[in-house]
Structures are given as structure tokens and as C-alpha cells.
Amino acid sequence: MPPRSTRPADKFDDDDYPAYTMGRAAAMLGTTPAFLRALGEHRLITPLRSEGGHRRYSRYQLRIAARARELVDQGTPVEAACRIIVLEDQLEEAQRLNDQYRHATADPHLSTTE
């Protein structure tokens, strides 16, 4: 894998770059900062901190928070929503590994590490 570029413009394409303040993230999600803090308390997302100690969120984290918001809006308690999202992620990873295993066993010339 080639090293990531350190050019400032490349940060716009980086899903993991902590570009959004708590206030901006809450506004984008149509929620409150307290909701984002609750997701952190339940360890669904862990925002990075600026030099001044302020929470910063990435686009990837905002997508996860948006999924939590959907579940909460449907009546799911925050703690349960966080657990559901973790389980969905684990299921997706297990399915990916299963597919990889199936393809490797169907064609013995393929490696499971590819």
C-alpha cells in the first residue's frame, strides 16, 4: 500500500480525518452534542481531540453516528443502538471472511490472505 500523502488537500478525501467540531457534527446530524457524547460514553465512536482538548469527528464517525440516530429515532435506546451497530459491523466482517474462505476453497490456487 503506498504511503498516504501529506498534502493538505488530501485530507478532504480522508474519511478518518477529524475535520468536524462537535457543534458542526451535531448540526450535520440534526442532533445535540449530548447525543454525540452519549455515543462516546457507550464507546461506539471515540472522537479525536484537538490541541485545545475539543472533540473532532471524522466523516466515518459521522456515518456511524447517523446510523445510531436512525435507530434512536425509531425508538431504540442509545445503548442498544450502539450495540446493534457493533453487531452489524461484526456480522459484515464475518460475512466478508466467509466469502473470502468460500472463494479460496472453490479455487485452491487463491490464498485466504489476498
Disulfide bonds with the S-S distance in Angstrom:
none
